[in-house]
Amino acid sequence: MYNITSKIAEEFISDAEIRDTLAYAKENCNNRQLIDEILKKARDCKGLTHREAALLLECDDKETIEQIYEIAREIKHRFYGNRIVMFAPLYLSNYCVNGCVYCPYHAKNKTIRRKKLTQEEIRQEVIALQDMGHKRLALEAGEHPLHNPLDYIIESINTIYSIKHKNGAIRRVNVNIAATTVENYRRLRDAGIGTYILFQETYNKENYEALHPTGPKSNYAYHTEAMDRAMQGGIDDVGIGVLFGLETYRYDFTGLLMHAEHLEATYGVGPHTISVPRLCMADDINTDDFKNAVPDDIFYRIVAIIRIAVPYTGMIISTRESEKSRARLLELGISQISGGSRTSVGGYVHPEEESENSAQFEIADNRTLDEVVGWLLDLDHIPSFCTACYRAGRTGDRFMSLLKSGQIANCCLPNALITLKEYMNDYASPEVRVKCEAMIKKLLTTVPNEKTRATAEKFIEAIDKGERDFRF
């Protein structure tokens, strides 16, 4: 049944193949020669198959685990340097017709405060986000044909892009909404979205159907095949992920990498991003009801192995994770994080609504964006507000070829410093401003291409004179 290029969900995510892979991993987890060969392949940045990755995940040898972490750090630094892309979620509506048992938006929940933003309310939320310094958003909405039709999503995208407040502007809107049709994906592409994001939740079909008993999302095949339709609709930056804690981590880890392999083999480009959220407490949702919680040490290993299995794919962690966990994960492969996030509808203008039964999940990292920026700088990371590749048409295979060639450093590093300079001048607190200035001064001289470096210096000088929005 397993067929990597099939467009049928149960063939490119084959239950039999996953179970056979897990058996293979268990059988070979002490095969030192095989493990060393896999680690060498990983160190050469050749990526790993789902079988090779599953074998490493099964291995509990301390020396091997440390090698995995070392290789993950090397790969992260080679392709992403110390740049960390910043974003924030924007919740448009929590009306939903689905029955997902792990999400408080489920249709039967009578305690959650339902809300849908008007275009004027979206405008106010976006201004609040711009006043923090955000340039990149991820739109979130429940699935509801009457309250949240695609026309509403597209109108909201147009509203967001139209808002220019002081020096603020949202330059990239990623979209995390329910699986839809090829034609609707074309409409999202034409609306100028960045990445289309959809979490699989779990790749175990039987468990998926139990977790999604009612609503359109209950159709496992339609949901799992969504990225194929998005690609067919012309969206070549897609983001996948699972919600760790719904199924055994080994099963969903393997399915996640099989999905990435399928996209690469079928469309010539794998996922632009992989997200790794863990199940969180929320209104009327108790995580104690789920028996597959992933402990920190295993979670860190999962992130590190994903990084070495798909070295060219961005990895995202949200404010579901604590400051301590996020610091560790940044070393091991994460390249994008959210900051100053609200998971309630209207929560940026009215933060008190976060505690009024309207948030999708409890946030573990409640720091402001400025606090997160200062923290990243203290850890020697560069907070990047860059959206240049998307706006320059460097998406899909064009972005990946630039990354694989190593030329991305001549775009990403100067763009990160330019956007950090914008943040510094327009939004940073006095304490963080000093840290930004020191980081820019230290790293500007390290831009590899001399001509690019000289141009970046001119752009940064122009920002001091009031000009904005430079990019390579």
Secondary structure, DSSP 8 states (H G I E B T S, - for coil): ---TT-SSHHHHS-HHHHHHHHHHHHHHTT-HHHHHHHHHHHHTT----HHHHHHHHH---HHHHHHHHHHHHHHHHHHHTTEEEEEEEEEEE-------TT-TTSTT--SS---B--HHHHHHHHHHHHHHT--EEEEEE---TTTS-HHHHHHHHHHHHH-EETTEE--EEEEE-----HHHHHHHHHTT-S-EE---B-S-HHHHHHH--SSGGG-HHHHHTHHHHHHHTT---EEEEB-BTSS-HHHHHHHHHHHHHHHHHHHS---SEEE--B---BTTB-GGG-S----HHHHHHHHHHHHHHSTTSEEEE-TTS-HHHHHHHHHHT--EEE-S---BTTTTT-GGGGGSS-BSS--S----HHHHHHHHHHTT-EEE---HHHHTT--HHHHHHHHHHTTTHHHHHHHHHHHHHHHHHHT--HHHHHHHHHHHHHHHTT-SSHHHHHHHHHHHHHHHTT------
